[in-house]
């Protein structure tokens, strides 16, 4: 983006209507530090992204003339006055945010819902929104245009009617139609990556868990958690037809509607052996907190192809306050990653990105060491969905980072073989040459 473009702050009134502020330039936040966005931290708002307000939270920007930081508590009198609210973007998957929305979070009186809050502004010259993000994955299969519910709904009803006794099919029908899970929709469309939730329990108590929030002061979970453990038969009835016939077929354990599948490692291993007995086609992936190293051995021997290990930080001092692990330790997660590579699995980090934590100097150094020592193949740079102030306080964090784009450039420069991404891949596409050399990706492919 040219340095000459004028990016104005956008604000909203108490009804949610969004305006560009003619006298206020866009500000972002790295951690809780207000800053000017760099030119390479902003891109045109991707198709399918959404804007939403941050309730009761005044926006912060920079005065267009004086350059001073300003907090806007109310709308201009010419707009009728009234309280002003900050505006955030929720970007389409494949894009990693570079800055949080600049807002007076200390003035809000509620915990924010579990969204990934991203700075957004209005480009005067181009008359369109710009967002603080970079593209990290070229896969376009997850764009909203591919998920038409008018086509989907009869497919879901038909599949449920064909397998009325399969509880997992019923669960995934709800995920597809009620929670609009794209992976669940893929199952009924008969294509790409499909989910295999299997664990109602978890051995972590994540602050930002989207399926279970049992503390009254926290925000509501995004969806209800799975309440049963599917049988091997139920899992295979879902997975095997998909593996046998779907385009770019992937089946993945570890979904948003469950706890952690590692607690069902024996059931999963039995299921995977049966899947592989019936077909060698497709990719079997395991998403997990990877808290039990011995379970990784079992799953690798059973026949999984890849693993995605969730981390909000590679530093235990930040990991523990967010995951709040029970009956395991941070060192177990690292050992699991090591064993996964030893077994030849394509090993990914599900790196929950938060500007001000992910791009800290000490975090970057620890990340580089981990990737090199273990041989991590890919980092999925996924936006952490959580109230920014809640997360910052929970971690006891201070200061700020070097900037997300600088962090991404630096890590890629020091370890060129490392792949960035946002989505799981088929085994045929684990090591394509362009993923090693093509960085940064253009915002529009």
N, C-alpha and C positions, 0 to 999 in steps of 0.2 A: 504494500500500500504506500502511495506517495506521502511524503512528509507534509505536503501542502494541503492535504484534505482537512476540512474542518469537521470534527466529530463532536456534535453537541450532546449534552446529557439529555436523557429522557426521564420524565417524571409522570406520575399518574395522580388523578384526583381520587376522591373517596369512593367513586363509583367504578374505578378501574380503567377509566379512559386515559390513554397514553398521549402525551404531548412531548415534542422536542422543546427544550428551554432555550430561547434565543440568546440569552446572556450567560449561559453556563456550558462550559466544555466538559466532555466526558472525563470522569475520574474512575479509577479502579482501585481494588485493594489487593495487596499481597499480604496474606495473613490479615492482621488488623491495621496495617499501615496503608494510608491513602497515597496513591501515586498516579503519575501521568502515564497512560499507556504508551508503549513504544509502537512504532509503525508496524513492525513485524509481529506484534501481538494481536492485531486486529484483522478480521476478514469480513466480507459481506455475510450477513446472517444466512446460514444454509437453509435451503428449502426444507420444510417440515419441522423447523424449529418453532418454539412457542415463546411468547412473552407473558409474564405474569407479574403481579405486584408483590411487594414485600410488605404485608399489612402493618400499619401503624409505625412505619420506619422511614424517617425523613431521608431523602437522597442527599448525597454529597457530590459536588463538582468543583470546577475551577472557574472563577470569574473570567469571562472572556476578555476583559480589558485590563484588569489589574493582575490577573494570574493567581490571585489569592484563593485559598480553599474556602468553600462556603457550604454550609448546611442549610437546606431549603425546607423550613418547617411548614410553609404555606404557599399556595399558588399565588401568582401575581394578582393584584386587585383587578386588572383588566380581564382576568379569567374568572372573576367571581370570588377570589380568595378561597378559603377552605383549606383543610389539611392536605399536604403533599405526601405522596408515598413513593418510595424507591421502586424501580422496575428492574426485573431480572429476565434473562433469557434461559431457556432450557434447550440446549442445542441437540440437533439430530445426532444419533450415534455415529461414531467414526471421527468425531471432533473432540479434542481435549481442551478444556478451558485454560486460559492463561491468567485471568484475573477474576476476582470476586466483584460483585456490585459494590460500589462505594456507598455506604449508608450508615446512619447513626444507629447501629444495632443495640446500643445501650438504652435506647429510648423505646424499643418494642416491649410489649407486655405479654408475649406469648412465645412458645417454642415454635419455630417454623417447621413446616412440613418437609418430608424427606425428598427434596429436589436438589439438583446440582445448580446452585446459584452462580450465574455468570454475568459479567458486566456487559452492557449493551448500550449503544448510542446511535445517533442519527447523523449520517453523512450528508452535509449540505449540498456538496457538489453533485453527488450521485442520486440524491433523494431516496435513500434506502438505509435500512438499519445495518450497522456493523456490530460485530460481537467479538469479545476477547477470547479467541480460540485459534487452534491450528488443526489441520487435518492430519491424522495419524494412521488411517487405514483407507486403502483404495477400494475395499469391498463395498459395492453398492446394493447388495441384496437386502440390506436392512433398512432401506429408505421407505418412508410411509406409503409411497405410491404403490408398493407391491402388496399391500395388506388391506384389500377392499373387503370390509365386513359384509357387504351385500352378497359377495360371492362366497365368503367364508361360512356364514351361518348355516346354510343348508348342508354343507360338507360336514360340519360338526354334528348336526342332528342325525345325519345318515350314519356316521361312524359310531356314535353313541347307541343308536338303535341296533347296529350290527353286533356290538359287543356289550350288551346291557349288564353283564356280570363283572366287567372289568372296572374296578374302582379307580384305577389310574386314568383310564380314558375319561371317566366322569370328572375327575380332578382337573385334567388338562382342558376339558371343554369349558370349565369355569374360568380357567386361566386365560383361555383364548377370547372368550366372549365378555367376561366381566372385568378382568384385569388388563386385557389387551396386551398380553405377553406375545411378542412377535415370535419367539421360539415355539410356543404352544400353537400359534397360528400356522407355523410352518408344518407341524405334524399333520394337521388336517388338510393343508394344501398339498401334502405329499412331496416336500422338497426341503433341501438345505438342512440347517441344524434344528433338531427336535429335542425337547427336554425329557428327562427321566427323573423327576423328583422321587425320593424314596425314604427320607429321614425326617420324622417329626421332632427329633431331639437334636440338641446342639451342645457342644462343650465350650462354647464361648457365649458371651452376653453383650454383643456389640451395641454400642450406643446408637448406631444408625441402622439397626436391623429392620428390614422392611416387612418381615413376617411375624414379629413378636415384639411388642412393647408393653411390658407389664407393670411399669412404674407410672403412677398417676400424673407425675409432673412432666412426663415426656409426651411427645406428639404421638398421634395414632399411627399404627403400622399401615403400610400401603395395601396389604392384602392379608388374608387369613392363611395360617400355616397348615400344611398337610397334617392330617390327624391319624394316619395309619402307615404301616410299612407294607408296600406292595409285595406280593409273592413273586417268585422267580417267573412263574407263568405269566402274571400280569405284566411284568417288565418286558418279557420277551415278546408277548403279543403286541406290544407297542413298538419295540425296537427292531425286531427282525424284519417285518415288512418294509420298514423305513430304510434300513440298511440295504436291503435287497433291491429296492426299486427307486428310491428318491434321487433326484439330481443333487450332486455335491453332498452326499449323505453324511451327516454327523448325528450321533446321539450323545447327549451330555448328561451325566449325573451332576447334581449340585445346582439347584435353581433357587430363585428368589422366594418361592412358596414353601420352602422347607428349612430344616435346621442345617446340619452338615452331614453329607453322605458318608464321611469317613467312619461314622458311628455304625454304619450298616455295611462295612467292608466285606464281611463274609457273604451276606446276601448278594451284594453287587458282584463279587468274584464268581459266585455260582451262576449268576445271570450272564455275565460276560463269557464264561466258558460255554454256556449253551448257545449264546449268540454266535460265537466263533465256530462252534460245531456245525451250525447251519449255514453260515456265510462268512466269507473272508472280505466281503465288499464293505465299503464305508469306513468311517472313522469313529472310534469310541473314545470319548473324552471324559475326564474327571475333574470337575471344579470343586475345590475344597479349601479349608483352612490348613490342611496337611499337617494336622496336629499329632498323628500317630504314625511314626516311621515304619513300624512293622506292617501296618495296613498297606502302605505303598508297595512293599515287597509282594504282598498277596495279589494286589490289583494288577501289578505289572506282569506277574507270572500268569494271571488269568487271561491277559490279552488286551488291556487298554492300550491306546496308542499315544495319548497325550494327557498332560495334567496342567491345570491352571491353578496356581497357588495364590490365595488372597492375602494381601498385605496392605496396610495403610502407610506403613513405614518400614524401613529396614533397620530401624533403631528400636531396641526393646523399650526404651523410655517413652516412646510414642506409641508403640504397638500395644503394650499392655493396657494403658488407660482407655483405648478405643475398643479392643477386642474383649477385654476383661476375661481372660481365659480361665477355665476351671479344669483341673486335672491334666493340664499340659503346660509346657513352657515354650518360650520363643525359640530356644535352641532346638526343640523338637521340629519346628517348622523348617528351620534351616537344614536339619538332618534329613528331613523328608525330601527336600529339593535335591539334596546331594544323591540320595538313593534313587530318585526318579531318573536322574541323568545317568547314573551307573547302570540302570536297567535299560537304557536306550530310549526312554520316553522323550517326546518333544515336550520341553519343559518351559512353561510360561509363568510370568508373574501377573496376577490380576492386581495391578498397582493402583490403589484408590487415591487419585490425585487431588491435592488441595494446595493451591498457591500459597506459599509461605511456609509450608512443611516439606513438600516434595522437592522444592528447588533450593533448600538450604544447603550451604556449603558442606556441613557435616553429613547431611543426608546423601548428597551426591557422592561424596567420598566412600561412604559405606556401601552405596548401591554399586559403584564401580567395582569395589572389591568383591562383593557377593557375586556379581555377574561373571567376573573373571575366574574366581575360585571354583565356582560350581559349573559354569558353562551354560548359564541361562540362555535359552534360544530366543525368546521374545518377551517383551514387556507390553502388556495391554494397558495403555494409559487411560484408565477409566475414571470418569469424574465421580468423586465421592458425594453422594446425596445426603446432605445434613445441614442443619442450621449452622452457619459459619461461626457465630459467637459461641454456641454450645460446644462445638468441636474444639475451638481454640482454647476455651477455658478448661475443658476436660483434659486436654493434653498438657496444660500448664505451659503453653508455648509463649515465646517472646521473640521480638525482632521480626525479620523478614528474610525472604530469599533473594536470589539473583535474578529471578524472572523465569517463568516456565519455558519460554522459547529458548533462552540462553541455556537452561538446564538440558533441554532435549538436544540442542546442537552440541553441547559439550560431551554428553554421554555418547552420542553417535560418533563424534569425532574421535574419541578415545577408544571406542570398541566398534569399529565399522561393521563387523559381522552381526552385531545385535540388531534384531528386528523390532520395530515398533508396530503396534496394531491396536485394535479395539475389539476384534472378534476372533472366535476360534476358527481354525483352518482344517481343511481336509488333509489327510496324510500325504496326498500327492502334491500338496501345495505348501508343505512345511518349510522348504528351503529354496524358494524361487529367487533367482539372481537379482531381479529388480528391487526386491525388498531390502537388499543389502546396500544398494547403490543409490536408489532414488529417494533422497531426502534433501530439503523438505518437500512434502507433497503439495501440489497446488490445491487450493480450497475447492475448486470446481474441476472435476476430472473430465 
